[in-house]
Structure formats: structure tokens, C-alpha cells
């Protein structure tokens, strides 16, 4: 179950892709063993890529001189989130400043988390990517410059926006935003379970020095007054 009521008007939605080591295409191996000794119990060795499932990408991902996971304050990984479902664009359109202004320009505040999506959904990083069936909207330098000007702290993606369309656009998008310590959330699930487009969100990584990205448990909490407008 991806959504549940917490009482007192609060609702939590799990926005995280579930993982199964037996079917995951990216590196994901678990080795369970008994520790032995006077109080034997079980531990698990996790052999994972840092870009597994729903993960947060930090600036170190694109430049050795930029911040790694543990180099960013904990406030980077939580706050007011805005879900932006861009419905006015044609298939395969590149998201430009005017598109973002139309979709959410009057709603974005400094330090917001902005989640981009569209109706053209396919599972990312699959054989459907960049085929005629892939109608997702795409991002580029122009998209990043608008978000940078708005001083957002995180950009997340639903299945309706491509982050693997081509190297020129994707690299520029990363570099423009990561240079100013903006982090990315790739890729969020269950966004259709949201009942509002403004909510509190959390996606904290493990603070390991030298880590460029980390799988996380992303979730939204609806109904927190100070994050609902």
C-alpha cells in the first residue's frame, strides 16, 4: 500500500520504487549470513550501485570538486514540494522557460523541491527509452536555467519526463544545477496517489563521505499546514 492516513488530517504517500534483487537491472545483490558467536543473528552484505531505484543524486555525481552526499546539510533532503504535471505540451517537447512559467511559475518559492512530470509516461531506463513509443517531455540547459533562477534546492522526476534523451541536454541540465548544489530525485513512483500538488517531502540519504548518490525512501506528507500552500 503506497498511501495511508496518519490521523488529524495527515496523509503519507510512499514515492519510492520498490526493488527486487532478482529482477532489478541495476546492481543489487544481498548476501545474508549468520554472525555466529555467543549471540548469533543475521546480517546482510549489500552490494548496490549508488544509482539504484529511487535515488538522490548530489553534485559530486558530475564534478569531483562539488559536494558529495555527506557534504550537504540535512535540510537539502526535505521541505516544501511542488508537483508539476505539465499537460499543455506536445509529445517529445523540450521543457522551456515559458512552459515552466505557464505550469508553475506563480507557485515556486526559493528552496522548493520541484517534481516534473507529464501525461506521456513510460518506465525509464528500459528498452522503450528513445524509441518511437517514448513520447516523454525532455529537459535541457534552458529548463535548468529557469529552475536555477528560482533557487530551487531539488528537482525530481516522474515517468513523464525523460532524463536520458541525449548527452548534450542531460549533461547541461545536471551541470547548471549541480554547480549550485541542487540535487535530483530519480525516479519517483506513485505520484498519481497525491491528492494535492503542494506538500512536505523527505528523501534523506545515508551520509557516507565520498558518495555521489544514494538510494532513498522518498515520501510525501499531505496536510501539514505550513507546507500546504
WOMO-V77929 format. One record per residue. RES is the residue in one small letter. SS is DSSP state (H for helix, E for strand, - for the rest). D_CENTER is the distance of its C-alpha to the mean C-alpha in whole Angstrom. Layout:
BEGIN
res ss d_center
RES SS D_CENTER
RES SS D_CENTER
END
This chain:
BEGIN
res ss d_center
x - 20
x - 17
x E 18
x E 21
x E 23
x E 24
x E 27
x - 28
x - 26
x E 22
x E 20
x E 17
x E 14
x E 12
x - 9
x - 9
x - 10
x - 14
x - 16
x - 19
x - 21
x - 23
x - 21
x - 18
x - 18
x - 17
x - 19
x E 19
x E 22
x E 24
x E 27
x E 29
x E 32
x E 35
x - 35
x - 39
x - 41
x - 43
x - 40
x - 38
x - 35
x E 32
x E 29
x E 26
x E 25
x E 22
x E 22
x E 18
x - 16
x - 13
x - 11
x - 12
x - 10
x - 7
x E 6
x E 6
x E 8
x - 11
x H 14
x H 16
x H 14
x - 16
x - 19
x - 21
x - 22
x - 19
x - 17
x - 16
x H 14
x H 18
x H 19
x - 16
x - 17
x H 16
x H 16
x H 13
x H 11
x E 12
x E 13
x E 14
x E 11
x E 12
x E 12
x E 13
x E 15
x E 17
x - 20
x - 22
x - 22
x - 23
x - 22
x - 20
x - 21
x E 19
x - 17
x - 20
x H 20
x H 23
x H 20
x H 18
x H 21
x H 22
x H 19
x H 18
x - 20
x - 22
x - 19
x - 17
x - 18
x - 18
x - 15
x - 13
x E 9
x E 9
x E 7
x E 9
x E 11
x E 15
x - 17
x - 18
x - 15
x - 16
x - 14
x - 13
x - 14
x - 17
x - 21
x - 20
x - 18
x - 20
x - 23
x - 25
x - 23
x - 20
x - 20
x - 16
x E 16
x E 15
x - 14
x - 17
x H 18
x H 19
x H 16
x H 15
x H 18
x H 18
x H 15
x H 17
x H 20
x - 18
x - 17
x - 13
x - 12
x E 8
x E 6
x E 4
x E 5
x - 8
x - 11
x - 13
x E 11
x E 12
x - 11
x - 14
x - 17
x - 19
x H 19
x H 21
x H 18
x H 15
x H 17
x H 18
x H 14
x H 13
x H 16
x H 17
x H 14
x H 14
x - 18
x - 17
x - 15
x - 11
x E 8
x E 5
x E 2
x E 4
x - 5
x - 6
x - 9
x - 12
x H 11
x H 15
x H 16
x - 15
x - 19
x - 18
x - 16
x E 16
x E 15
x E 14
x E 11
x E 11
x - 8
x - 11
x - 12
x - 15
x - 17
x - 19
x - 21
x - 20
x - 17
x - 14
x E 11
x E 11
x E 10
x - 9
x - 10
x - 8
x E 11
x E 12
x E 16
x E 18
x - 21
x - 21
x H 23
x H 22
x H 19
x - 20
x - 21
END
